Amino acid sequence: MTTREDRFIHYLIELNNKRDRGPLAVLRHSLAFEPGMYLKALPLVEPFVAKEWHAQDGRRLALYAVAGLYAKHPKQSDGKTLSAAFGEFQRDRRNEGRSSSLERRFIALLEADEGSVLEHLRQVIALLASADVGLDYRQLLHDLATWLSPMSSNIDKTKQRWARDFYVASLPSDEAMTN
């Protein structure tokens, strides 16, 4: 991860720690807009955008998306990818005897293109927030920068890693240890 990504996530965590709800409310509200299009969010995110990044650069769009998603569910969990967190959530729901459509939601997320991935992510983050399950926003920032760059050749690799993380994490605990 780059220093820029680390500083950005640290900044978001500090906003949450300060309990200053104004900036977090702005970032949450920015999810109703295309990334980078909500003017009130610009002063909060643009300081972390590299000068050479154009308006539709996947790295810039990822900063805005992750800022809004973090503001919606500010629970950083180092090393736990979004897909692993969602897989654990599915496993726990299954252990509680609750049937759900979580796997279908996850597959829809994996099939999403750069134009629809954020809508799917908002839904996944809302579900994780409902169960108070955290995730590693640094890794999400890195992955989204790839996903939102349609010319990237690493999108399929990212999706495959997400699928592996999800399915391994969704296994019952004793099965996960034997794999």
C-alpha positions as CSV (number, residue, x, y, z in Angstrom):
1,M,0.0,0.0,0.0
2,T,1.1,3.5,-0.6
3,T,1.8,6.1,2.0
4,R,-1.0,8.1,0.4
5,E,-3.5,5.3,1.1
6,D,-2.3,4.8,4.7
7,R,-2.5,8.6,5.4
8,F,-6.0,8.6,4.0
9,I,-7.3,5.7,6.1
10,H,-5.6,7.2,9.1
11,Y,-7.4,10.5,8.4
12,L,-10.8,8.8,8.2
13,I,-10.1,6.9,11.5
14,E,-9.2,10.2,13.1
15,L,-12.4,11.9,11.9
16,N,-14.3,9.1,13.6
17,N,-12.2,9.2,16.8
18,K,-12.8,12.9,17.1
19,R,-16.5,12.2,17.1
20,D,-17.0,15.2,14.8
21,R,-20.1,14.0,13.0
22,G,-20.2,16.8,10.5
23,P,-17.5,15.6,8.1
24,L,-18.6,12.0,8.4
25,A,-22.2,13.0,7.6
26,V,-20.9,14.8,4.5
27,L,-19.0,11.7,3.4
28,R,-22.0,9.4,4.1
29,H,-24.2,11.7,2.1
30,S,-21.7,11.7,-0.8
31,L,-22.7,8.0,-1.4
32,A,-25.9,9.4,-3.0
33,F,-23.7,10.9,-5.8
34,E,-21.2,9.6,-8.3
35,P,-17.7,9.5,-6.6
36,G,-16.2,13.0,-6.6
37,M,-19.4,14.7,-7.6
38,Y,-20.7,15.9,-4.2
39,L,-19.1,19.3,-3.8
40,K,-19.1,19.3,0.0
41,A,-16.9,16.2,0.1
42,L,-14.2,17.7,-2.1
43,P,-12.3,19.5,0.7
44,L,-12.3,16.3,2.7
45,V,-10.9,14.0,0.0
46,E,-9.1,16.1,-2.6
47,P,-6.0,16.8,-0.4
48,F,-5.3,13.1,-0.8
49,V,-5.6,13.0,-4.6
50,A,-2.4,13.1,-6.5
51,K,-2.1,16.1,-8.9
52,E,-1.6,13.8,-11.9
53,W,-4.8,11.9,-11.3
54,H,-7.6,13.0,-13.7
55,A,-11.2,13.3,-12.6
56,Q,-12.1,9.7,-13.6
57,D,-8.9,8.1,-12.4
58,G,-9.9,4.9,-10.6
59,R,-7.6,5.8,-7.6
60,R,-9.4,9.1,-7.2
61,L,-12.8,7.5,-7.5
62,A,-11.8,4.9,-5.0
63,L,-10.9,7.5,-2.4
64,Y,-14.3,9.1,-2.6
65,A,-16.1,5.7,-2.5
66,V,-14.1,4.4,0.5
67,A,-14.6,7.7,2.3
68,G,-18.4,7.4,2.0
69,L,-18.4,3.7,2.8
70,Y,-16.2,4.2,5.9
71,A,-18.4,7.0,7.1
72,K,-21.4,4.7,6.8
73,H,-19.6,2.0,8.8
74,P,-16.5,3.3,10.6
75,K,-15.0,0.0,11.8
76,Q,-11.5,-0.6,10.6
77,S,-10.3,-4.2,11.0
78,D,-6.7,-4.6,9.8
79,G,-6.1,-7.6,7.6
80,K,-9.8,-8.6,7.2
81,T,-10.8,-8.1,3.5
82,L,-14.4,-7.0,2.7
83,S,-15.0,-10.4,1.2
84,A,-13.6,-12.3,4.2
85,A,-15.8,-10.1,6.5
86,F,-18.8,-10.8,4.4
87,G,-18.0,-14.6,4.3
88,E,-17.8,-14.6,8.1
89,F,-21.1,-12.8,8.3
90,Q,-22.7,-15.4,6.0
91,R,-21.2,-18.2,8.2
92,D,-22.5,-16.6,11.4
93,R,-26.0,-16.2,9.9
94,R,-26.0,-19.8,8.7
95,N,-24.9,-21.0,12.2
96,E,-27.8,-19.0,13.7
97,G,-30.2,-21.0,11.5
98,R,-31.1,-17.9,9.5
99,S,-31.4,-18.5,5.8
100,S,-30.3,-15.6,3.7
101,S,-29.4,-14.5,0.2
102,L,-26.0,-13.4,1.1
103,E,-24.1,-15.6,-1.3
104,R,-26.3,-14.3,-4.2
105,R,-25.5,-10.8,-3.1
106,F,-21.9,-11.6,-3.1
107,I,-22.0,-13.1,-6.6
108,A,-23.8,-10.0,-7.8
109,L,-21.0,-7.9,-6.3
110,L,-18.4,-10.0,-8.1
111,E,-20.3,-9.6,-11.4
112,A,-20.6,-5.9,-11.1
113,D,-18.7,-3.6,-13.4
114,E,-17.2,-0.2,-12.5
115,G,-20.6,1.4,-13.1
116,S,-22.5,-0.7,-10.6
117,V,-20.0,-2.0,-8.0
118,L,-20.6,0.9,-5.6
119,E,-24.3,0.2,-5.3
120,H,-23.5,-3.4,-4.4
121,L,-20.8,-2.3,-1.9
122,R,-23.2,0.1,-0.2
123,Q,-25.5,-2.9,0.4
124,V,-22.7,-5.1,1.7
125,I,-21.4,-2.4,4.0
126,A,-24.9,-1.8,5.4
127,L,-25.2,-5.6,6.2
128,L,-21.8,-5.6,7.8
129,A,-22.7,-2.6,9.8
130,S,-25.9,-4.3,11.0
131,A,-23.7,-7.0,12.5
132,D,-20.9,-4.7,13.6
133,V,-18.4,-6.6,11.5
134,G,-15.3,-4.5,10.5
135,L,-13.1,-4.7,7.5
136,D,-9.7,-3.5,6.2
137,Y,-10.5,-0.2,4.4
138,R,-6.9,0.1,3.2
139,Q,-7.3,-3.2,1.2
140,L,-10.7,-2.1,0.0
141,L,-9.2,1.2,-1.2
142,H,-6.5,-0.7,-3.1
143,D,-9.0,-3.2,-4.6
144,L,-11.5,-0.5,-5.6
145,A,-8.8,1.6,-7.4
146,T,-8.3,-1.5,-9.6
147,W,-12.0,-2.2,-10.0
148,L,-12.8,1.4,-11.0
149,S,-10.0,1.5,-13.6
150,P,-11.7,-0.3,-16.5
151,M,-8.4,-0.6,-18.4
152,S,-6.8,-2.5,-15.5
153,S,-5.8,-6.0,-16.3
154,N,-6.0,-7.0,-12.6
155,I,-9.8,-6.8,-12.1
156,D,-10.2,-10.5,-12.7
157,K,-7.4,-11.3,-10.2
158,T,-9.1,-9.1,-7.6
159,K,-12.5,-10.7,-8.1
160,Q,-10.9,-14.2,-7.8
161,R,-9.2,-13.2,-4.6
162,W,-12.4,-11.8,-3.3
163,A,-14.2,-15.1,-4.1
164,R,-11.5,-17.2,-2.4
165,D,-11.6,-15.0,0.7
166,F,-15.4,-15.1,0.9
167,Y,-15.8,-18.9,0.5
168,V,-13.0,-19.8,2.8
169,A,-14.4,-17.4,5.5
170,S,-17.9,-18.7,5.0
171,L,-16.9,-22.3,5.8
172,P,-17.7,-23.7,9.3
173,S,-14.7,-23.0,11.5
174,D,-13.6,-26.7,11.6
175,E,-13.6,-27.0,7.8
176,A,-11.7,-23.7,7.3
177,M,-8.9,-25.1,9.5
178,T,-8.5,-28.2,7.3
179,N,-8.3,-26.2,4.0
